[in-house]
């Protein structure tokens, strides 16, 4: 079944290329696919950056607490 679907997809793409402007449309779709792939990679990288920011924020908070001068009891 998947093979039949793939064959029909290839046939449809070939027919699209034969239409006026079809080649240009297919190129635009391929460019879009490449950009979406690139965007997906960048978005996955954001998760790692967020984890690093959280870790750094905790370290900064710890350093701030350690730097506060202790008030002598009144």
C-alpha positions as CSV (number, residue, x, y, z in Angstrom):
1,X,0.0,0.0,0.0
2,X,2.8,2.4,0.9
3,X,4.6,1.6,-2.3
4,X,1.4,2.4,-4.3
5,X,1.1,5.7,-2.5
6,X,4.7,6.5,-3.2
7,X,4.3,5.7,-6.9
8,X,1.2,7.9,-7.1
9,X,3.1,10.7,-5.4
10,X,6.0,10.5,-7.8
11,X,3.5,10.4,-10.7
12,X,1.7,13.4,-9.4
13,X,5.0,15.4,-8.9
14,X,6.0,14.5,-12.4
15,X,2.7,15.8,-13.8
16,X,3.0,19.0,-11.7
17,X,6.4,19.6,-13.3
18,X,4.8,19.4,-16.7
19,X,2.3,22.2,-16.0
20,X,3.1,25.8,-16.8
21,X,4.9,27.1,-13.7
22,X,5.0,23.7,-12.2
23,X,8.8,23.5,-12.0
24,X,8.9,26.8,-10.3
25,X,6.2,25.7,-7.8
26,X,8.1,22.4,-7.1
27,X,11.3,24.4,-6.5
28,X,9.4,26.7,-4.0
29,X,8.0,23.6,-2.2
30,X,11.5,22.1,-2.0
31,X,13.0,25.4,-0.7
32,X,10.2,25.6,1.9
33,X,11.0,22.0,3.0
34,X,14.6,22.9,3.5
35,X,13.8,26.0,5.4
36,X,11.4,24.1,7.7
37,X,14.1,21.5,8.4
38,X,16.6,24.3,9.2
39,X,14.0,26.0,11.5
40,X,13.4,22.7,13.3
41,X,17.1,22.3,14.0
42,X,17.3,25.8,15.4
43,X,14.2,25.3,17.6
44,X,15.6,22.1,19.0
45,X,18.7,24.0,20.0
46,X,16.6,26.5,22.0
47,X,15.8,23.8,24.5
48,X,19.5,23.3,25.3
49,X,19.9,27.1,25.6
50,X,17.0,27.3,28.0
51,X,18.5,24.6,30.2
52,X,21.8,26.5,30.3
53,X,20.1,29.8,31.2
54,X,18.2,28.1,34.1
55,X,21.5,26.7,35.4
56,X,23.3,30.0,35.1
57,X,20.4,31.8,36.9
58,X,20.7,29.4,39.8
59,X,24.4,29.9,40.0
60,X,24.0,33.7,39.9
61,X,21.3,33.5,42.7
62,X,23.7,31.4,44.8
63,X,26.6,33.8,44.3
64,X,24.3,36.8,45.2
65,X,23.3,35.1,48.5
66,X,26.9,34.3,49.3
67,X,28.0,38.0,48.7
68,X,25.3,39.6,51.0
69,X,27.0,40.9,54.1
70,X,25.5,39.4,57.2
71,X,23.9,42.0,59.5
72,X,25.0,41.8,63.1
73,X,22.2,41.0,65.5
74,X,20.7,44.2,67.1
